[in-house]
Amino acid sequence: MKVLVLILGIIAYIVSLGFARSSGFFERALYAYTIYGASITPSLVAALFWKGATKAGAVSSIVTGAVVTLLWKEAGFIRDIIPSNIYNNMDEVLPAITFSILALILVSFATKDKN
């Protein structure tokens, strides 16, 4: 439990750095809703429409969506990996939700109960 508190504290610190550099309220709100949307939406939709989704798949989807959003927005090494014309023209929600959905599907298939 102490490790989880430490991890959440580090994530909160990273998010606060992004908020400190943003220019206004609307940019901060967009950033927060991007993290929320890329994290929660795939799991919520899967819970409603896909019987094959598992709890582990949903949790991995939520974590992956949040991490990819934070990395895309905050990590400098991402700018070095991704070509600048793609990075500058792509909102962070697109890679985040893509990886979130992939994590949901792959982990759900890997952890499916075999009866």
C-alpha distance (Angstrom), angle and dihedral (degrees) to the residues before:
residue distance angle dihedral
M1 . . .
K2 3.80 . .
V3 3.81 90.2 .
L4 3.81 90.6 52.6
V5 3.81 90.5 52.4
L6 3.81 89.6 50.1
I7 3.82 92.2 49.3
L8 3.81 92.5 48.1
G9 3.80 89.7 48.5
I10 3.80 91.3 53.2
I11 3.81 91.0 48.5
A12 3.82 90.6 49.3
Y13 3.80 89.7 50.8
I14 3.81 91.8 51.6
V15 3.81 91.0 49.2
S16 3.80 90.9 48.5
L17 3.82 89.6 54.5
G18 3.78 89.2 56.3
F19 3.78 91.2 48.2
A20 3.81 91.7 50.0
R21 3.81 91.3 56.7
S22 3.79 96.3 44.0
S23 3.76 117.7 102.5
G24 3.76 102.3 -134.7
F25 3.75 152.4 -11.1
F26 3.80 96.8 -78.2
E27 3.79 93.4 52.2
R28 3.81 89.8 50.6
A29 3.79 91.9 48.2
L30 3.80 91.4 49.1
Y31 3.80 90.7 50.8
A32 3.80 92.1 49.8
Y33 3.80 93.5 47.0
T34 3.80 90.7 47.0
I35 3.79 90.1 57.0
Y36 3.79 90.9 44.9
G37 3.81 95.0 45.4
A38 3.79 96.6 46.2
S39 3.78 90.6 46.5
I40 3.78 105.5 41.7
T41 3.81 106.1 26.1
P42 3.83 100.1 70.6
S43 3.81 91.9 48.1
L44 3.78 92.7 46.1
V45 3.80 93.5 49.4
A46 3.81 90.9 45.7
A47 3.80 91.2 50.3
L48 3.79 89.4 55.0
F49 3.80 101.1 40.2
W50 3.82 111.4 19.1
K51 3.78 120.0 65.2
G52 3.81 90.7 -171.6
A53 3.81 94.3 66.5
T54 3.79 113.7 111.7
K55 3.78 132.4 -156.9
A56 3.81 90.9 -112.2
G57 3.81 89.8 50.5
A58 3.79 91.6 51.6
V59 3.79 93.6 48.3
S60 3.80 92.2 47.7
S61 3.80 89.6 48.7
I62 3.81 92.2 52.7
V63 3.79 93.5 47.3
T64 3.80 93.4 44.5
G65 3.81 93.2 49.6
A66 3.80 92.3 51.3
V67 3.81 94.9 44.1
V68 3.80 95.2 47.4
T69 3.81 91.2 48.2
L70 3.79 91.6 50.7
L71 3.80 93.5 44.6
W72 3.80 93.5 47.4
K73 3.78 92.0 50.6
E74 3.82 102.0 34.8
A75 3.82 111.4 24.1
G76 3.78 115.1 90.0
F77 3.79 94.1 -158.7
I78 3.81 90.3 66.1
R79 3.81 89.2 64.0
D80 3.81 88.1 54.9
I81 3.82 93.8 50.0
I82 3.81 100.0 43.7
P83 3.83 118.3 62.5
S84 3.80 109.5 -105.3
N85 3.81 95.4 -122.8
I86 3.82 89.4 57.6
Y87 3.82 96.2 40.1
N88 3.81 94.5 48.7
N89 3.82 94.0 46.8
M90 3.81 99.5 42.9
D91 3.76 124.0 80.3
E92 3.80 114.5 -136.2
V93 3.79 92.3 -117.8
L94 3.82 92.4 72.2
P95 3.81 98.5 60.6
A96 3.80 91.4 35.0
I97 3.79 95.8 54.6
T98 3.81 91.3 41.6
F99 3.80 92.7 55.1
S100 3.80 90.6 41.0
I101 3.81 91.6 55.9
L102 3.81 91.7 44.9
A103 3.80 90.8 51.4
L104 3.80 90.8 48.8
I105 3.80 93.2 51.3
L106 3.80 98.3 40.9
V107 3.80 96.6 44.9
S108 3.80 92.3 43.0
F109 3.80 90.8 53.9
A110 3.80 91.4 44.4
T111 3.82 93.3 50.4
K112 3.80 98.8 37.1
D113 3.80 112.4 137.7
K114 3.78 108.3 -109.7
N115 3.82 106.7 -147.1
